[in-house]
Amino acid sequence: MASPRFLPLLRVAVVLQTVAILVQAITAGLLLSSPGGRTLHAASAGILLLAVLLHLVAAVLVWRPGGGSPRAIASAAAFLVATLVQMALGMAHLKTLHVPLGVLMFGGSVVGLVRLWADRRSDVAVAA
């Protein structure tokens, strides 16, 4: 079986998602140390949401018109839910839940990224 048609888009989307989560961690540090940190952290949360939505769209494209596995959709949907929960926790100032969930999201995104890029065989159907 050939590689799914939209797999490169999925790879780029997961890279963007992982970078956006890393930027969130950086802006969280700025939030604690500078007056403009809150604005940067909120703005980068919006960028993260867009990256996660791109991940979901790419996962659907890999599956339906691309001929790949639908397994990537579950991961992308989980990241969307986690991102929305994370945003709600942040707005509610529940740092005891917000910070660990952010760490889990970053770790999960890195694992998905490694899985997606490590297996470069032509029959790749497993996605992040």
N, C-alpha and C positions, 0 to 999 in steps of 0.2 A: 504494500500500500504506500502511496506517495505521501509526502508531508502535507498536512492540511494547508490550504491556500493562505489563510490569514494568520498562520503561526508567527511570522515575523512581527505583525502588528501586536499580537499578544505578548511577545517577548519585550517589545518596546514599552507597552503599557505597564508591565510588571516592573521594568526598570524604573520608569517614571514614578510608579507608586512607591517603590522602595526608597527612592531619592526623596520623594515628598514626605515620607514618614521620618526619614533622617533629618530633614529640614525642620520638621515639627519638634524634634528633640532639641535641635540647636536653638530654635526660637523659644522653646520652653525655658532654656537657660537664660536667654535674653529677658524673658518675662520676669525672671527673678532678680535680674541685675540692672535693668535699665528702664526708664519711663516709657519708651516706645515699644518695649517688648510685647506688651499685650496686643497691640495693633498688628505687629508682625506675626505673632502666633495665630491670631484670628484670621489674617489674610492667608497664611500658609495652610490653615485648616480648609479653607475654600479650595485652594489648589489641590490639596490631598483628595477632597471629595471629587473633584473633576478627574483626577488620575484614577481613582477607584471606579468611577463610572465608565471611564475609557476601558479599564480592565474588564468590566462586565460586558461591555459591548463587544470587545475583541474576543472574549471567551464564547459569546453567542455566535459570532461570525466564524470562529474556528469550527464550531460544531455544525451549525445548520448549512450555510452555503459552502463552507470550507471542507466538509466531509470528515472532520475530526471527531474526537471523543467529546461527549457532553460533560465529562468530569471537571473540566476547568470552570464551568459555570458555578458549581457548588463553592469552590474556593473564592471566586470573584464575588458571589452573593454574600458569603460569610464576611469578606472584607468590607462590603458595603454596610452590612448590619453593624459590624464592629465600629466602623467609622462614624455612623450615625449615633451609636451609643456613646462613643468617645466624645463626640461633640456635645451631647446632652450632659454628660458627666462634667465636662469642662465648664459649660455654662452654669452648671449648678455648684461649681467650685468643690466638687467631691474628689479632691486630689488623691485620697487613699485608694480610690478605684481607677481614677483617670490615668495615673502614672503607670501602674502595673499593666493595665490594658494596652497602653501605648508601647510598652516594652514587648508584650506578647505580639502585638501587631507587627512591630519591626522584625522580631525574630521569625514570625510566620512568613512575612514577605521575603525575607532573605532566603529562607528554606525553599519557598516556592520559586524564587528567582534561580537558585542553584539547580533545582530539579528541572526547570524549564530549559536552562541553557546547557546543562551537563549532558543530556541525552540528545545528541545531534544526529542520530541515525535517521535514515530516510523514512522509517515507519513510525516516527514519533507521533503519538496521539495523546500522550499524557501532558497535561498543562498544569500550571501553578495551582 
